[in-house]
Amino acid sequence: MQREGTASAEVAVRDGGESRSVVLSGVLTVHTLGALDAELAALPAKDTRIDMSSVARLDTAGAWAVVTLQRRMTAAGKRAEIDGADAHQVDLLDTVGNAIPEIPDSQNKQTSFADWLESVGRAFASGATFLMELSGFLGIFLSRLARAVVHPGEFRLTALVHHCQEVGLRAVPIVSLMAFLIGVVLAFQGSAQLRQFGAEVFVVDLIAISILRELGILLTAIIVAGRTASAFTAAIGSMKMREEIDAMQTLGIDPAMALFVPRILALLLMLPILGLIANIAGLLGGAIMSWIELGISPAMFRTRLIEGTGISHVVVGMVKAPVFALIIGLVGCHAGMKVGGNAESLGRMTSNAVVTAIFAVIVADALFSILFAQMGV
Amino acid sequence: MEPEVVISLRGIRTQFGDNVVHDNLDLDVFRGEVLGVVGGSGTGKSVLLRTIIGLIRPRSGSVTMFGIDALNTSEQERAMIDRRTGVMFQDGALFSSLTVRENIEVPLHAIAGLTPELRRALADLKISMSGLEWVAGDQYPSELSGGMRKRAGLARALALDPEVVFLDEPTAGLDPIGASAFDTLIKGLSQQMGLTVFLVTHDLDTLHATCDRIAVLAEKRVLVAGTMEEMLKVDHPWVHAYFHGPRARAAVMVKDRND
């Protein structure tokens, strides 16, 4: 048998005035279709006899080309007959002819301005729905939390401790390392700039204020959003995917009480602690770098820190922690409940959760900045 | 005339750690036939399929496909064997990031000289031949039902008009109507296109409706291979239980009624 590469399809056209015969020979397969179709498509509409008696091999692609030629001639009002095909080939031509789908032209329509406007509207509406759903989740969380206070028996302490360990304890190394390095960077960059004015000693204020007010808690929240929001979505989402959440409901277990409350509460408890650890690690990194780079001794750093930086900076930083924790927890749990029945949606929602949580944390931080600026703290 | 052997396995031994799945397994697949492979759970039906298509390398033995020693061959020859075979995995194994039509166009990209319009037309043809509506071509695999995914998987397996298709549990998880429609589809395609079909199944109705020959995997080898009539006469306890169980009798009744 001839194989791909060596074999080719031959088209010989014998023109006889009003009609013509097209003699096909060789191998009419998917491998030779490119050349075959180009030759057949170039034939003008005319009464045609398609001679297939010397076709060595025909597959569905070849049959498609023959049937397409025949249809094109018939559509132009000409006759087109197929001759010399053996029983198998006739069978195959019939099968392919019956299978060629009729695709309406409306499929290839252009997208208009109205479509674009509609998609913008839909995107806006879905954004609004998302915010509504998120506030709905906040409501569910608060109501279940209140219920847990009234009925402490329903509260799952073991789950809370477990999630505190996952969310808090396990995040300590990465959070403290990150904050330490941020402190180092601030001291290094700050000293390079401040040295120009001979104001090196103010590097302490720079480090202390930027870390305590902003960077410590913000970067901690971003890391936790990446770690924990995705973990919440993946855990709840895979339960949703395997219908475990439906099973919980039929067994009389409230998914919100069993799944959301321990997770979000653990975040609420742990994020301030992580923020505090980040603050300490950041100051430590800054102090060490100031000592190496500027010769500010640890004792001097301490004195300067206590004199120059009020406790209000720590409060301003720490007050944001519970809000960030709520945002991360709600976004993670909400995305988990949005997971559909397949693995793709789990992956999509997990990455959505991380992006949304980080974005929302930064937006909230910006709003806090404006608020504190207005309040003058 | 002696039928042409397209796939020939000799002395196959497959082993995972200490767990021997196949030992000294022999099997021939003839051109144009529909061969059904049956066996109890864990007898290595899917492992056998994966061994033939080259995803698992046996510890010893030989796999000959189209007269080529498939285990000791150049990459080019292996690629050619792969192009002459098509595989439908259990749940279709469609690429989830592509639409059904794009999935079917994937193997067509390997063919030189096909324009995008031709690829699209061929993909639409294959979608329609596998019994799907053409609108399914624009959908993503996650939007399809299990039966539609299997059909789309079959359409992709048939994209290059292979000589042999391997089907892994083609009717598992389908409702009886969908399953019997799939049986008809496979039988019809094999007759019209001269396909050789190697199918792994548990479904007795499929065996009755589509298979020319049946190979029974047991005791780490192909215990018997032959037509349904021959299977019914086999004395081995597992084979007897399989082909004479209550479900088997129901399948025979259905078959008789249809004939």
Interface residues (C-beta under 8 A of the other chain):
Chain A: R3 E4 T29 V30 H31 L33 G34 A35 D37 D59 T60 A61 W64 T68 H88 D91 L92 T95 V96 A99 I100 P101 E102 I103 G340 N342 A343 E344 S345
Chain B: M80 R83 S96 L108 I111 A112 G113 L114 T115 L118 A121 L122 D124 L125 K126 I127 S128 M129 W134 S142 L158 L160 D161 G188 Q191 Q192 M193 G194
